[in-house]
């Protein structure tokens, strides 16, 4: 999955970018308080992208 597609799905679910790191971006779901470190690659492997979406309650 492209990183831009993953970020779009996270934003649509109400998540937002907390901060940028050197190799990861921290995304937070304000409704649950869960924070995930998303790697800053142009492509994120599908199983890993699904894990992020599930943990941040952005599946759907």
Predicted model as a PDB file, atoms N, CA, C, CB and O in Angstrom, pLDDT in the B-factor column:
MODEL        1                                                                  
ATOM      1  N   UNK A   1       0.857  -1.166   0.000  1.00 95.00           N  
ATOM      2  CA  UNK A   1       0.000   0.000   0.000  1.00 95.00           C  
ATOM      3  C   UNK A   1       0.903   1.228   0.000  1.00 95.00           C  
ATOM      4  CB  UNK A   1      -0.975  -0.001   1.227  1.00 95.00           C  
ATOM      5  O   UNK A   1       1.898   1.274   0.724  1.00 95.00           O  
ATOM      6  N   UNK A   2       0.563   2.191  -0.790  1.00 97.00           N  
ATOM      7  CA  UNK A   2       1.323   3.430  -0.805  1.00 97.00           C  
ATOM      8  C   UNK A   2       1.109   4.175   0.512  1.00 97.00           C  
ATOM      9  CB  UNK A   2       0.912   4.313  -2.010  1.00 97.00           C  
ATOM     10  O   UNK A   2       0.027   4.137   1.099  1.00 97.00           O  
ATOM     11  N   UNK A   3       2.153   4.843   0.954  1.00 96.00           N  
ATOM     12  CA  UNK A   3       2.081   5.568   2.225  1.00 96.00           C  
ATOM     13  C   UNK A   3       1.002   6.655   2.172  1.00 96.00           C  
ATOM     14  CB  UNK A   3       3.451   6.194   2.566  1.00 96.00           C  
ATOM     15  O   UNK A   3       0.311   6.895   3.162  1.00 96.00           O  
ATOM     16  N   UNK A   4       0.861   7.306   1.027  1.00 96.00           N  
ATOM     17  CA  UNK A   4      -0.147   8.356   0.895  1.00 96.00           C  
ATOM     18  C   UNK A   4      -1.555   7.786   1.053  1.00 96.00           C  
ATOM     19  CB  UNK A   4      -0.010   9.060  -0.462  1.00 96.00           C  
ATOM     20  O   UNK A   4      -2.418   8.440   1.639  1.00 96.00           O  
ATOM     21  N   UNK A   5      -1.805   6.577   0.540  1.00 97.00           N  
ATOM     22  CA  UNK A   5      -3.112   5.935   0.696  1.00 97.00           C  
ATOM     23  C   UNK A   5      -3.368   5.580   2.160  1.00 97.00           C  
ATOM     24  CB  UNK A   5      -3.201   4.669  -0.181  1.00 97.00           C  
ATOM     25  O   UNK A   5      -4.473   5.761   2.671  1.00 97.00           O  
ATOM     26  N   UNK A   6      -2.328   5.072   2.827  1.00 96.00           N  
ATOM     27  CA  UNK A   6      -2.447   4.738   4.244  1.00 96.00           C  
ATOM     28  C   UNK A   6      -2.759   5.984   5.064  1.00 96.00           C  
ATOM     29  CB  UNK A   6      -1.157   4.075   4.754  1.00 96.00           C  
ATOM     30  O   UNK A   6      -3.636   5.953   5.928  1.00 96.00           O  
ATOM     31  N   UNK A   7      -2.053   7.076   4.803  1.00 96.00           N  
ATOM     32  CA  UNK A   7      -2.292   8.326   5.533  1.00 96.00           C  
ATOM     33  C   UNK A   7      -3.699   8.859   5.269  1.00 96.00           C  
ATOM     34  CB  UNK A   7      -1.247   9.384   5.141  1.00 96.00           C  
ATOM     35  O   UNK A   7      -4.351   9.373   6.178  1.00 96.00           O  
ATOM     36  N   UNK A   8      -4.163   8.737   4.034  1.00 96.00           N  
ATOM     37  CA  UNK A   8      -5.520   9.198   3.693  1.00 96.00           C  
ATOM     38  C   UNK A   8      -6.562   8.422   4.497  1.00 96.00           C  
ATOM     39  CB  UNK A   8      -5.790   9.037   2.170  1.00 96.00           C  
ATOM     40  O   UNK A   8      -7.505   9.007   5.030  1.00 96.00           O  
ATOM     41  N   UNK A   9      -6.387   7.094   4.582  1.00 96.00           N  
ATOM     42  CA  UNK A   9      -7.342   6.272   5.343  1.00 96.00           C  
ATOM     43  C   UNK A   9      -7.289   6.597   6.831  1.00 96.00           C  
ATOM     44  CB  UNK A   9      -7.055   4.778   5.127  1.00 96.00           C  
ATOM     45  O   UNK A   9      -8.319   6.577   7.504  1.00 96.00           O  
ATOM     46  N   UNK A  10      -6.109   6.895   7.346  1.00 96.00           N  
ATOM     47  CA  UNK A  10      -5.991   7.267   8.762  1.00 96.00           C  
ATOM     48  C   UNK A  10      -6.704   8.596   9.025  1.00 96.00           C  
ATOM     49  CB  UNK A  10      -4.500   7.367   9.177  1.00 96.00           C  
ATOM     50  O   UNK A  10      -7.421   8.737  10.016  1.00 96.00           O  
ATOM     51  N   UNK A  11      -6.501   9.567   8.132  1.00 96.00           N  
ATOM     52  CA  UNK A  11      -7.167  10.869   8.310  1.00 96.00           C  
ATOM     53  C   UNK A  11      -8.691  10.740   8.234  1.00 96.00           C  
ATOM     54  CB  UNK A  11      -6.676  11.866   7.244  1.00 96.00           C  
ATOM     55  O   UNK A  11      -9.414  11.387   8.992  1.00 96.00           O  
ATOM     56  N   UNK A  12      -9.169   9.901   7.318  1.00 95.00           N  
ATOM     57  CA  UNK A  12     -10.612   9.710   7.178  1.00 95.00           C  
ATOM     58  C   UNK A  12     -11.205   9.094   8.446  1.00 95.00           C  
ATOM     59  CB  UNK A  12     -10.919   8.821   5.962  1.00 95.00           C  
ATOM     60  O   UNK A  12     -12.382   9.300   8.745  1.00 95.00           O  
ATOM     61  N   UNK A  13     -10.395   8.341   9.189  1.00 94.00           N  
ATOM     62  CA  UNK A  13     -10.861   7.706  10.423  1.00 94.00           C  
ATOM     63  C   UNK A  13     -10.722   8.629  11.632  1.00 94.00           C  
ATOM     64  CB  UNK A  13     -10.089   6.417  10.669  1.00 94.00           C  
ATOM     65  O   UNK A  13     -11.065   8.240  12.748  1.00 94.00           O  
ATOM     66  N   UNK A  14     -10.222   9.849  11.422  1.00 95.00           N  
ATOM     67  CA  UNK A  14     -10.103  10.794  12.527  1.00 95.00           C  
ATOM     68  C   UNK A  14      -8.742  10.828  13.192  1.00 95.00           C  
ATOM     69  CB  UNK A  14     -11.115  10.483  13.542  1.00 95.00           C  
ATOM     70  O   UNK A  14      -8.553  11.534  14.182  1.00 95.00           O  
ATOM     71  N   UNK A  15      -7.784  10.066  12.656  1.00 97.00           N  
ATOM     72  CA  UNK A  15      -6.429  10.071  13.215  1.00 97.00           C  
ATOM     73  C   UNK A  15      -5.673  11.288  12.679  1.00 97.00           C  
ATOM     74  CB  UNK A  15      -5.670   8.747  12.863  1.00 97.00           C  
ATOM     75  O   UNK A  15      -6.023  11.850  11.641  1.00 97.00           O  
ATOM     76  N   UNK A  16      -4.630  11.681  13.411  1.00 97.00           N  
ATOM     77  CA  UNK A  16      -3.815  12.787  12.940  1.00 97.00           C  
ATOM     78  C   UNK A  16      -2.350  12.539  13.250  1.00 97.00           C  
ATOM     79  CB  UNK A  16      -4.277  14.099  13.568  1.00 97.00           C  
ATOM     80  O   UNK A  16      -2.010  11.730  14.113  1.00 97.00           O  
ATOM     81  N   UNK A  17      -1.488  13.246  12.532  1.00 97.00           N  
ATOM     82  CA  UNK A  17      -0.052  13.129  12.681  1.00 97.00           C  
ATOM     83  C   UNK A  17       0.368  13.851  13.949  1.00 97.00           C  
ATOM     84  CB  UNK A  17       0.686  13.696  11.447  1.00 97.00           C  
ATOM     85  O   UNK A  17       0.161  15.058  14.074  1.00 97.00           O  
ATOM     86  N   UNK A  18       0.951  13.132  14.878  1.00 97.00           N  
ATOM     87  CA  UNK A  18       1.403  13.734  16.137  1.00 97.00           C  
ATOM     88  C   UNK A  18       2.751  14.412  15.945  1.00 97.00           C  
ATOM     89  CB  UNK A  18       1.495  12.671  17.250  1.00 97.00           C  
ATOM     90  O   UNK A  18       2.930  15.571  16.318  1.00 97.00           O  
ATOM     91  N   UNK A  19       3.713  13.673  15.352  1.00 97.00           N  
ATOM     92  CA  UNK A  19       5.020  14.268  15.058  1.00 97.00           C  
ATOM     93  C   UNK A  19       5.770  13.404  14.062  1.00 97.00           C  
ATOM     94  CB  UNK A  19       5.851  14.441  16.348  1.00 97.00           C  
ATOM     95  O   UNK A  19       5.476  12.221  13.891  1.00 97.00           O  
ATOM     96  N   UNK A  20       6.751  14.023  13.404  1.00 96.00           N  
ATOM     97  CA  UNK A  20       7.619  13.334  12.458  1.00 96.00           C  
ATOM     98  C   UNK A  20       8.921  12.989  13.153  1.00 96.00           C  
ATOM     99  CB  UNK A  20       7.878  14.198  11.196  1.00 96.00           C  
ATOM    100  O   UNK A  20       9.497  13.820  13.854  1.00 96.00           O  
ATOM    101  N   UNK A  21       9.381  11.771  12.960  1.00 93.00           N  
ATOM    102  CA  UNK A  21      10.680  11.365  13.466  1.00 93.00           C  
ATOM    103  C   UNK A  21      11.648  11.222  12.304  1.00 93.00           C  
ATOM    104  CB  UNK A  21      10.577  10.047  14.259  1.00 93.00           C  
ATOM    105  O   UNK A  21      11.326  11.593  11.175  1.00 93.00           O  
ATOM    106  N   UNK A  22      12.829  10.688  12.573  1.00 93.00           N  
ATOM    107  CA  UNK A  22      13.823  10.523  11.518  1.00 93.00           C  
ATOM    108  C   UNK A  22      13.397   9.450  10.523  1.00 93.00           C  
ATOM    109  CB  UNK A  22      15.183  10.172  12.119  1.00 93.00           C  
ATOM    110  O   UNK A  22      13.545   9.628   9.314  1.00 93.00           O  
ATOM    111  N   UNK A  23      12.869   8.339  11.026  1.00 95.00           N  
ATOM    112  CA  UNK A  23      12.496   7.247  10.128  1.00 95.00           C  
ATOM    113  C   UNK A  23      11.046   6.810  10.279  1.00 95.00           C  
ATOM    114  CB  UNK A  23      13.393   6.071  10.364  1.00 95.00           C  
ATOM    115  O   UNK A  23      10.582   5.946   9.535  1.00 95.00           O  
ATOM    116  N   UNK A  24      10.318   7.399  11.237  1.00 96.00           N  
ATOM    117  CA  UNK A  24       8.921   7.047  11.473  1.00 96.00           C  
ATOM    118  C   UNK A  24       8.097   8.305  11.722  1.00 96.00           C  
ATOM    119  CB  UNK A  24       8.797   6.078  12.667  1.00 96.00           C  
ATOM    120  O   UNK A  24       8.630   9.342  12.117  1.00 96.00           O  
ATOM    121  N   UNK A  25       6.808   8.202  11.489  1.00 97.00           N  
ATOM    122  CA  UNK A  25       5.847   9.257  11.817  1.00 97.00           C  
ATOM    123  C   UNK A  25       4.919   8.696  12.884  1.00 97.00           C  
ATOM    124  CB  UNK A  25       5.039   9.740  10.541  1.00 97.00           C  
ATOM    125  O   UNK A  25       4.453   7.562  12.769  1.00 97.00           O  
ATOM    126  N   UNK A  26       4.652   9.471  13.908  1.00 97.00           N  
ATOM    127  CA  UNK A  26       3.748   9.016  14.958  1.00 97.00           C  
ATOM    128  C   UNK A  26       2.345   9.515  14.668  1.00 97.00           C  
ATOM    129  CB  UNK A  26       4.222   9.499  16.346  1.00 97.00           C  
ATOM    130  O   UNK A  26       2.110  10.719  14.561  1.00 97.00           O  
ATOM    131  N   UNK A  27       1.410   8.572  14.541  1.00 97.00           N  
ATOM    132  CA  UNK A  27       0.010   8.875  14.295  1.00 97.00           C  
ATOM    133  C   UNK A  27      -0.783   8.509  15.537  1.00 97.00           C  
ATOM    134  CB  UNK A  27      -0.524   8.118  13.045  1.00 97.00           C  
ATOM    135  O   UNK A  27      -0.487   7.513  16.197  1.00 97.00           O  
ATOM    136  N   UNK A  28      -1.789   9.312  15.857  1.00 97.00           N  
ATOM    137  CA  UNK A  28      -2.602   9.079  17.047  1.00 97.00           C  
ATOM    138  C   UNK A  28      -4.081   9.086  16.684  1.00 97.00           C  
ATOM    139  CB  UNK A  28      -2.308  10.141  18.123  1.00 97.00           C  
ATOM    140  O   UNK A  28      -4.532   9.853  15.833  1.00 97.00           O  
ATOM    141  N   UNK A  29      -4.818   8.214  17.351  1.00 96.00           N  
ATOM    142  CA  UNK A  29      -6.274   8.229  17.258  1.00 96.00           C  
ATOM    143  C   UNK A  29      -6.764   8.909  18.542  1.00 96.00           C  
ATOM    144  CB  UNK A  29      -6.884   6.754  17.083  1.00 96.00           C  
ATOM    145  O   UNK A  29      -6.660   8.321  19.618  1.00 96.00           O  
ATOM    146  N   UNK A  30      -7.292  10.121  18.453  1.00 95.00           N  
ATOM    147  CA  UNK A  30      -7.677  10.850  19.666  1.00 95.00           C  
ATOM    148  C   UNK A  30      -8.838  10.205  20.421  1.00 95.00           C  
ATOM    149  CB  UNK A  30      -8.045  12.265  19.309  1.00 95.00           C  
ATOM    150  O   UNK A  30      -8.991  10.437  21.621  1.00 95.00           O  
ATOM    151  N   UNK A  31      -9.656   9.403  19.743  1.00 94.00           N  
ATOM    152  CA  UNK A  31     -10.786   8.763  20.422  1.00 94.00           C  
ATOM    153  C   UNK A  31     -10.330   7.640  21.336  1.00 94.00           C  
ATOM    154  CB  UNK A  31     -11.778   8.225  19.405  1.00 94.00           C  
ATOM    155  O   UNK A  31     -10.929   7.409  22.387  1.00 94.00           O  
ATOM    156  N   UNK A  32      -9.263   6.935  20.938  1.00 93.00           N  
ATOM    157  CA  UNK A  32      -8.778   5.803  21.734  1.00 93.00           C  
ATOM    158  C   UNK A  32      -7.471   6.104  22.452  1.00 93.00           C  
ATOM    159  CB  UNK A  32      -8.597   4.595  20.851  1.00 93.00           C  
ATOM    160  O   UNK A  32      -7.129   5.433  23.425  1.00 93.00           O  
ATOM    161  N   UNK A  33      -6.741   7.104  21.981  1.00 94.00           N  
ATOM    162  CA  UNK A  33      -5.453   7.441  22.573  1.00 94.00           C  
ATOM    163  C   UNK A  33      -4.312   6.556  22.101  1.00 94.00           C  
ATOM    164  CB  UNK A  33      -5.551   7.364  24.054  1.00 94.00           C  
ATOM    165  O   UNK A  33      -3.200   6.655  22.619  1.00 94.00           O  
ATOM    166  N   UNK A  34      -4.568   5.695  21.130  1.00 96.00           N  
ATOM    167  CA  UNK A  34      -3.546   4.785  20.619  1.00 96.00           C  
ATOM    168  C   UNK A  34      -2.599   5.546  19.694  1.00 96.00           C  
ATOM    169  CB  UNK A  34      -4.195   3.589  19.875  1.00 96.00           C  
ATOM    170  O   UNK A  34      -3.031   6.333  18.852  1.00 96.00           O  
ATOM    171  N   UNK A  35      -1.296   5.297  19.866  1.00 96.00           N  
ATOM    172  CA  UNK A  35      -0.268   5.909  19.027  1.00 96.00           C  
ATOM    173  C   UNK A  35       0.467   4.796  18.293  1.00 96.00           C  
ATOM    174  CB  UNK A  35       0.723   6.778  19.875  1.00 96.00           C  
ATOM    175  O   UNK A  35       0.822   3.781  18.892  1.00 96.00           O  
ATOM    176  N   UNK A  36       0.696   4.987  16.993  1.00 96.00           N  
ATOM    177  CA  UNK A  36       1.430   4.012  16.183  1.00 96.00           C  
ATOM    178  C   UNK A  36       2.557   4.727  15.441  1.00 96.00           C  
ATOM    179  CB  UNK A  36       0.478   3.287  15.177  1.00 96.00           C  
ATOM    180  O   UNK A  36       2.387   5.861  14.992  1.00 96.00           O  
ATOM    181  N   UNK A  37       3.696   4.072  15.314  1.00 97.00           N  
ATOM    182  CA  UNK A  37       4.829   4.586  14.556  1.00 97.00           C  
ATOM    183  C   UNK A  37       4.761   4.006  13.145  1.00 97.00           C  
ATOM    184  CB  UNK A  37       6.187   4.229  15.252  1.00 97.00           C  
ATOM    185  O   UNK A  37       4.951   2.805  12.952  1.00 97.00           O  
ATOM    186  N   UNK A  38       4.492   4.855  12.170  1.00 96.00           N  
ATOM    187  CA  UNK A  38       4.366   4.446  10.772  1.00 96.00           C  
ATOM    188  C   UNK A  38       5.701   4.723  10.079  1.00 96.00           C  
ATOM    189  CB  UNK A  38       3.180   5.202  10.056  1.00 96.00           C  
ATOM    190  O   UNK A  38       6.186   5.853  10.133  1.00 96.00           O  
ATOM    191  N   UNK A  39       6.311   3.722   9.427  1.00 96.00           N  
ATOM    192  CA  UNK A  39       7.595   3.957   8.755  1.00 96.00           C  
ATOM    193  C   UNK A  39       7.442   4.937   7.599  1.00 96.00           C  
ATOM    194  CB  UNK A  39       8.181   2.635   8.244  1.00 96.00           C  
ATOM    195  O   UNK A  39       6.392   5.006   6.961  1.00 96.00           O  
ATOM    196  N   UNK A  40       8.499   5.690   7.342  1.00 94.00           N  
ATOM    197  CA  UNK A  40       8.458   6.709   6.297  1.00 94.00           C  
ATOM    198  C   UNK A  40       8.995   6.170   4.983  1.00 94.00           C  
ATOM    199  CB  UNK A  40       9.251   7.937   6.719  1.00 94.00           C  
ATOM    200  O   UNK A  40       9.904   6.756   4.396  1.00 94.00           O  
ATOM    201  N   UNK A  41       8.441   5.062   4.519  1.00 94.00           N  
ATOM    202  CA  UNK A  41       8.777   4.488   3.217  1.00 94.00           C  
ATOM    203  C   UNK A  41       7.669   4.874   2.242  1.00 94.00           C  
ATOM    204  CB  UNK A  41       8.949   2.922   3.299  1.00 94.00           C  
ATOM    205  O   UNK A  41       6.547   5.158   2.660  1.00 94.00           O  
ATOM    206  N   UNK A  42       7.975   4.885   0.950  1.00 95.00           N  
ATOM    207  CA  UNK A  42       6.923   5.196  -0.022  1.00 95.00           C  
ATOM    208  C   UNK A  42       5.932   4.052  -0.129  1.00 95.00           C  
ATOM    209  CB  UNK A  42       7.529   5.494  -1.397  1.00 95.00           C  
ATOM    210  O   UNK A  42       4.760   4.278  -0.431  1.00 95.00           O  
ATOM    211  N   UNK A  43       6.384   2.821   0.115  1.00 97.00           N  
ATOM    212  CA  UNK A  43       5.513   1.647   0.106  1.00 97.00           C  
ATOM    213  C   UNK A  43       5.546   0.985   1.477  1.00 97.00           C  
ATOM    214  CB  UNK A  43       5.943   0.642  -0.998  1.00 97.00           C  
ATOM    215  O   UNK A  43       6.616   0.770   2.045  1.00 97.00           O  
ATOM    216  N   UNK A  44       4.371   0.665   2.004  1.00 96.00           N  
ATOM    217  CA  UNK A  44       4.253  -0.075   3.258  1.00 96.00           C  
ATOM    218  C   UNK A  44       3.603  -1.404   2.903  1.00 96.00           C  
ATOM    219  CB  UNK A  44       3.412   0.723   4.351  1.00 96.00           C  
ATOM    220  O   UNK A  44       2.563  -1.435   2.246  1.00 96.00           O  
ATOM    221  N   UNK A  45       4.213  -2.497   3.334  1.00 96.00           N  
ATOM    222  CA  UNK A  45       3.679  -3.822   2.994  1.00 96.00           C  
ATOM    223  C   UNK A  45       2.259  -3.972   3.532  1.00 96.00           C  
ATOM    224  CB  UNK A  45       4.589  -4.943   3.559  1.00 96.00           C  
ATOM    225  O   UNK A  45       1.930  -3.465   4.604  1.00 96.00           O  
ATOM    226  N   UNK A  46       1.423  -4.679   2.767  1.00 97.00           N  
ATOM    227  CA  UNK A  46      -0.004  -4.822   3.085  1.00 97.00           C  
ATOM    228  C   UNK A  46      -0.272  -5.328   4.509  1.00 97.00           C  
ATOM    229  CB  UNK A  46      -0.644  -5.764   2.097  1.00 97.00           C  
ATOM    230  O   UNK A  46      -1.076  -4.719   5.214  1.00 97.00           O  
ATOM    231  N   UNK A  47       0.367  -6.415   4.959  1.00 97.00           N  
ATOM    232  CA  UNK A  47       0.065  -6.894   6.320  1.00 97.00           C  
ATOM    233  C   UNK A  47       0.387  -5.850   7.389  1.00 97.00           C  
ATOM    234  CB  UNK A  47       0.845  -8.173   6.610  1.00 97.00           C  
ATOM    235  O   UNK A  47      -0.334  -5.724   8.378  1.00 97.00           O  
ATOM    236  N   UNK A  48       1.469  -5.108   7.184  1.00 96.00           N  
ATOM    237  CA  UNK A  48       1.855  -4.077   8.137  1.00 96.00           C  
ATOM    238  C   UNK A  48       0.859  -2.919   8.101  1.00 96.00           C  
ATOM    239  CB  UNK A  48       3.279  -3.573   7.839  1.00 96.00           C  
ATOM    240  O   UNK A  48       0.498  -2.381   9.147  1.00 96.00           O  
ATOM    241  N   UNK A  49       0.418  -2.536   6.917  1.00 96.00           N  
ATOM    242  CA  UNK A  49      -0.563  -1.459   6.782  1.00 96.00           C  
ATOM    243  C   UNK A  49      -1.879  -1.856   7.451  1.00 96.00           C  
ATOM    244  CB  UNK A  49      -0.798  -1.118   5.289  1.00 96.00           C  
ATOM    245  O   UNK A  49      -2.501  -1.039   8.130  1.00 96.00           O  
ATOM    246  N   UNK A  50      -2.306  -3.109   7.264  1.00 96.00           N  
ATOM    247  CA  UNK A  50      -3.542  -3.573   7.915  1.00 96.00           C  
ATOM    248  C   UNK A  50      -3.407  -3.544   9.438  1.00 96.00           C  
ATOM    249  CB  UNK A  50      -3.895  -5.001   7.445  1.00 96.00           C  
ATOM    250  O   UNK A  50      -4.362  -3.216  10.142  1.00 96.00           O  
ATOM    251  N   UNK A  51      -2.212  -3.890   9.948  1.00 96.00           N  
ATOM    252  CA  UNK A  51      -1.965  -3.855  11.390  1.00 96.00           C  
ATOM    253  C   UNK A  51      -2.122  -2.429  11.925  1.00 96.00           C  
ATOM    254  CB  UNK A  51      -0.552  -4.396  11.711  1.00 96.00           C  
ATOM    255  O   UNK A  51      -2.745  -2.217  12.966  1.00 96.00           O  
ATOM    256  N   UNK A  52      -1.554  -1.455  11.209  1.00 96.00           N  
ATOM    257  CA  UNK A  52      -1.668  -0.059  11.633  1.00 96.00           C  
ATOM    258  C   UNK A  52      -3.128   0.390  11.643  1.00 96.00           C  
ATOM    259  CB  UNK A  52      -0.840   0.852  10.711  1.00 96.00           C  
ATOM    260  O   UNK A  52      -3.585   1.028  12.592  1.00 96.00           O  
ATOM    261  N   UNK A  53      -3.853   0.051  10.579  1.00 95.00           N  
ATOM    262  CA  UNK A  53      -5.253   0.454  10.473  1.00 95.00           C  
ATOM    263  C   UNK A  53      -6.082  -0.194  11.577  1.00 95.00           C  
ATOM    264  CB  UNK A  53      -5.819   0.081   9.093  1.00 95.00           C  
ATOM    265  O   UNK A  53      -6.973   0.442  12.140  1.00 95.00           O  
ATOM    266  N   UNK A  54      -5.796  -1.449  11.888  1.00 95.00           N  
ATOM    267  CA  UNK A  54      -6.536  -2.138  12.942  1.00 95.00           C  
ATOM    268  C   UNK A  54      -6.234  -1.538  14.315  1.00 95.00           C  
ATOM    269  CB  UNK A  54      -6.199  -3.631  12.937  1.00 95.00           C  
ATOM    270  O   UNK A  54      -7.149  -1.273  15.095  1.00 95.00           O  
ATOM    271  N   UNK A  55      -4.955  -1.325  14.606  1.00 95.00           N  
ATOM    272  CA  UNK A  55      -4.564  -0.786  15.908  1.00 95.00           C  
ATOM    273  C   UNK A  55      -5.087   0.625  16.132  1.00 95.00           C  
ATOM    274  CB  UNK A  55      -3.059  -0.797  16.040  1.00 95.00           C  
ATOM    275  O   UNK A  55      -5.401   0.998  17.262  1.00 95.00           O  
ATOM    276  N   UNK A  56      -5.182   1.412  15.066  1.00 94.00           N  
ATOM    277  CA  UNK A  56      -5.670   2.787  15.186  1.00 94.00           C  
ATOM    278  C   UNK A  56      -7.188   2.868  14.969  1.00 94.00           C  
ATOM    279  CB  UNK A  56      -4.948   3.693  14.178  1.00 94.00           C  
ATOM    280  O   UNK A  56      -7.739   3.962  14.845  1.00 94.00           O  
ATOM    281  N   UNK A  57      -7.850   1.733  14.923  1.00 90.00           N  
ATOM    282  CA  UNK A  57      -9.304   1.659  14.746  1.00 90.00           C  
ATOM    283  C   UNK A  57      -9.736   2.395  13.490  1.00 90.00           C  
ATOM    284  CB  UNK A  57     -10.027   2.239  15.965  1.00 90.00           C  
ATOM    285  O   UNK A  57     -10.740   3.107  13.495  1.00 90.00           O  
ATOM    286  N   UNK A  58      -8.977   2.223  12.414  1.00 82.00           N  
ATOM    287  CA  UNK A  58      -9.277   2.907  11.159  1.00 82.00           C  
ATOM    288  C   UNK A  58      -9.715   1.920  10.085  1.00 82.00           C  
ATOM    289  CB  UNK A  58      -8.061   3.697  10.678  1.00 82.00           C  
ATOM    290  O   UNK A  58      -9.724   2.269   8.905  1.00 82.00           O  
ATOM    291  N   UNK A  59     -10.077   0.703  10.461  1.00 76.00           N  
ATOM    292  CA  UNK A  59     -10.548  -0.272   9.484  1.00 76.00           C  
ATOM    293  C   UNK A  59     -11.956   0.065   9.058  1.00 76.00           C  
ATOM    294  CB  UNK A  59     -10.490  -1.693  10.052  1.00 76.00           C  
ATOM    295  O   UNK A  59     -12.724   0.678   9.800  1.00 76.00           O  
ATOM    296  N   UNK A  60     -12.276  -0.344   7.856  1.00 61.00           N  
ATOM    297  CA  UNK A  60     -13.650  -0.146   7.461  1.00 61.00           C  
ATOM    298  C   UNK A  60     -13.890  -0.185   6.019  1.00 61.00           C  
ATOM    299  CB  UNK A  60     -14.126   1.087   7.957  1.00 61.00           C  
ATOM    300  O   UNK A  60     -15.028  -0.027   5.577  1.00 61.00           O  
TER     301      UNK A  60                                                      
ENDMDL                                                                          
END                                                                             
